[in-house]
Structures are given as structure tokens and as C-alpha cells.
Amino acid sequence: MNRSMISQRISSILDDIQRLTNALYAMNTTDIQRYPDNYEVLSTDAALRAEKVTCRLRHLIYSSTAVKKADYLASAATAQGIKVRYEDGVFEVTLPGMLPKRKQWQSAEYLLDSLEAALSQYARGHPLPHFEHCVIAFSLIYNRDLPERRIRDYDNLELKQVQDLIAAFVLTDDTGALCDAYHTTTLGNTDQTCVSIMDRERFPVWLTAQKTE
């Protein structure tokens, strides 16, 4: 890629950053108590713009430097706070923040590429479990310091793409004939989405532990 093309892409990204800055200024001056709907629209717009900027910067790195995509995404997964672990028969993936509404799922690349990198990196250093008849538990954790009106219906969240990606690593198949789905919502110190996969026989013990925490 020549210098002129790189400059054009950087200028375009700078324009996106300016729009993001404007959205953040608008968020900062909006009364969240009086105009919660306006604040939600502004904050969602800002978040999606930030994700778009990140994805565009990633592609610029891939096309104009010697940095390998896999190496960068492994670092991105760490920076985003994606965690993968397998303990006591439960394979757990923790994602930072809440998944967006389905109609806002415009930047899947931002999360899914990093998630795939995190799973691949874990697989290189650890033996992966293989589940056939299992339970997939989605735990949506909302920051208790923020308004509870943020809590959304489970069918208004884009969980399927995340499930499909994780399934490719540890499941025989995520068909309903083999896998049961469980959803729960709790309050915590920060927004998180946790996906836990376990054999069906392990699920009652896991559920009891969750309710006593």
C-alpha cells in the first residue's frame, strides 16, 4: 500500500474519531435522568463508532505493516479482557460488557475476531474439553451502579454468533437435540457476559453454586 492510500485511510479514520468525539460531548451534556432514551441512543452511537474505528485501524495495520493478524488479535483479546478457562468440568468464556441489541450488531468483527483468537490461543496451551450432551449457560451480568432499566430480554441480544464460535472449539454440535440453553441475569461490579458449557450432569451443581454466590 502506497503512502497516499495510507494517508487517505488515516484521514477517513480521523473523521470517524471526530464524529465519535462529538457523540461523547453530546453524551456528557445530556441529562440521563430526564432524557434516558436520548442518552441510550447517543451512547450506543458512540460505542458503535468506536468499534468501527477499531476495526478500520486493525485493517490498516494488517495491510500496511508486517504485524500478523493472528498476533495482533491475540493481543486485542487480552486488551479487551476476554478470558477463557476450563475448571471443574466447566468451560467458561468471559466477555467484557454486554452484547448489543440484534439490530445494533453491526460490528461483530470487533468482538468475534478477538474471541476466536483467544480461543485459539487457549487451545494451543491447554487440552480442550469435548462436550456432546451439554448445557450452555449464558450469564448476563449488569453493573449494579447503573440503572436497572438497561436490563434487556434474552431474545434481544445477539448470542447465537458467540455460541456458534465457541461451539466450533468444544462441542460436537450445538443442536437442540444435544444441547440445552440456560439464561440468567445478575447484578455485579461491572458489565460482563459469561458463557459456561458443561455436561448435563454437571449443571445442577453449577447452578447451585451460582445461586449461593
C-alpha positions, 0 to 999 in steps of 0.5 A, a space after each residue: 500500500 502506497 503512502 497516499 492510500 495510507 494517508 487517505 485511510 488515516 484521514 477517513 479514520 480521523 473523521 470517524 474519531 471526530 464524529 465519535 468525539 462529538 457523540 461523547 460531548 453530546 453524551 456528557 451534556 445530556 441529562 440521563 435522568 430526564 432524557 434516558 432514551 436520548 442518552 441510550 441512543 447517543 451512547 450506543 452511537 458512540 460505542 458503535 463508532 468506536 468499534 468501527 474505528 477499531 476495526 478500520 485501524 486493525 485493517 490498516 495495520 494488517 495491510 500496511 505493516 508486517 504485524 500478523 493478524 493472528 498476533 495482533 488479535 491475540 493481543 486485542 483479546 487480552 486488551 479487551 479482557 476476554 478470558 477463557 478457562 476450563 475448571 471443574 468440568 466447566 468451560 467458561 468464556 468471559 466477555 467484557 460488557 454486554 452484547 448489543 441489541 440484534 439490530 445494533 450488531 453491526 460490528 461483530 468483527 470487533 468482538 468475534 475476531 478477538 474471541 476466536 483468537 483467544 480461543 485459539 490461543 487457549 487451545 494451543 496451551 491447554 487440552 480442550 474439553 469435548 462436550 456432546 450432551 451439554 448445557 450452555 449457560 449464558 450469564 448476563 451480568 449488569 453493573 449494579 451502579 447503573 440503572 436497572 432499566 438497561 436490563 434487556 430480554 434474552 431474545 434481544 441480544 445477539 448470542 447465537 454468533 458467540 455460541 456458534 464460535 465457541 461451539 466450533 472449539 468444544 462441542 460436537 454440535 450445538 443442536 437442540 437435540 444435544 444441547 440445552 440453553 440456560 439464561 440468567 441475569 445478575 447484578 455485579 461490579 461491572 458489565 460482563 457476559 459469561 458463557 459456561 458449557 458443561 455436561 448435563 450432569 454437571 449443571 445442577 451443581 453449577 447452578 447451585 453454586 451460582 445461586 449461593 454466590 
